[in-house]
């Protein structure tokens, strides 16, 4: 690209094929269609919203609802185009060329935005069983004093969660920012939202894209001290969320009970699938998210593709692992059947 | 803010009060409610869309429709959360600390994103009558070789348009990028889209937020060579536009005839209002946009506020000017009446 700046000369634009048919288990989406209650509400929004007017740049109605849900102040919440945008803004507001600490493997956008912000990324490996290597993280914090430490829990793509005691060690080991990315926390046994209220250096990221089935709307949020929320807002684009998206998320956060059954089912399916895969001697890791991280031969992957079953390839340790999100009961049966056929 | 990077220590987060009542003439929005044909289409979208799935990150259906509309290739188009996001991405993809040329006054986000990207901004003043000072721009290009030159035409907030011959001089004076921001081109006598097809260094920005009344959806687009579109995509966040937004814009670009009458009316109202204001000896500037740039005493502004008529204050040349967008016929009558009362 003729006009690209030097540091991006070898970068390739992000592209992902839009898959709309088959069994789609590659994006950690909810497999369930939108709730009819949500659709009824959105039908009214379509009839009454002033789409000719800019959306509320402050997302006040939505932020108030999120604040109420978590019993925090409205100034402790900000909303973005997915949590991606908040992540990006956090980098832009804080980083010139400082160190940041990222676990490996973890959510790929940490590295992407680190690159864009000229951050120096330190990568902390997991233990061999893919549990958090807390000593490594603590040593790295001591050595590099990273401006931001990212803990994704449950971790994408491995599903591992960090223990509360370990997380507290990390938070107390640094005066700098600790991001706790809880994109999948609705599927986990424990949430760490309370730590954002207690520790001034903690920022929680959450999303409506996974458990609450709004991936198509693109809305995430951060919870932290007012000072940290102001920090993110410093570089966040104004008018970032459309009126419609704000309304959809507002309805969902006020009606989370509608989703409890789906979440419980996905957890049950996940645990059942985990056991079935273990029976097949597939290398699969414990997960508290809506996906499982596993290794199988490429021929299995190719057979899944033939059956139009889509899973995510994760290159890690010079091997191709697979991240497979939990589908409907029927989809999980099809998945297991296809894996068995190819073994 | 404790964790803000040094260059942003004195920055204040963007905030704008969400005004929903009164006569709103401060954001260059369309005063007309959404078309019933659009709402019918969107009602079907609500009923059928898979909101639990991520949107198409490539916005292919929408880009194909835009490409067809302008008779360019689909690779010559990219879509953003307003043209703001494309502007931001262009800066991030090209600028380390190079010069950029911005006219003054012009769209405020050029300066904002220049700051965020550490660009060195050169400001080109307008002539005293607020027509483009083309010699100044050409001299600045010669002197500073800016990586990007921004020409907003019709210019926000002044309404001035640049002459085609002058624009060609600028484009031919530099090998670097010339952005032609046509956010308001639907209200102007001439469009310069054709220059994006002819010149490899031209990028056109357009939006659905103004003439097409989709401010609440947040969608803009860029038209340029494939190389320049790839350049913007290098740093543009993936999955940036929600499914619903993509569908709304798709409907509009396929049904622009529905908006012709509104656009013609706004142009007529604009020209009538201009004449009326001149009769009142108000300093007002010719405009080819959906707004007028003017100067009046602060007591007029205060009276408008009392009447819940909202206009935009533009600080320029150590004076407070006002940018007033054209409303419905009734709103324009109210505006003129209120101005007369306060003179």
Interface residues (C-beta under 8 A of the other chain):
Chain A: X1 X2 X3 X4 X5 X6 X7 X8 X11 X13 X14 X15 X16 X18 X20 X24 X27 X29 X30 X31 X32 X33 X34 X38 X39 X42 X43 X46 X47 X49 X50 X51 X52 X53 X54 X55 X56 X57 X58 X60 X81 X82 X84 X85 X88 X92 X93 X94 X95 X96 X116 X147 X176 X177 X200 X209 X213 X214 X215 X216 X217 X218 X227 X228 X230 X231 X233 X234 X235 X236 X237 X238 X239 X240 X241 X242 X243 X244 X245 X248
Chain B: X1 X2 X3 X4 X5 X6 X7 X8 X11 X13 X14 X15 X16 X18 X20 X24 X27 X29 X30 X31 X32 X33 X34 X38 X39 X42 X43 X46 X47 X49 X50 X51 X52 X53 X54 X55 X56 X57 X58 X60 X81 X82 X84 X85 X88 X92 X93 X94 X95 X96 X116 X147 X176 X177 X200 X209 X213 X214 X215 X216 X217 X218 X227 X228 X230 X231 X233 X234 X235 X236 X237 X238 X239 X240 X241 X242 X243 X244 X245 X248
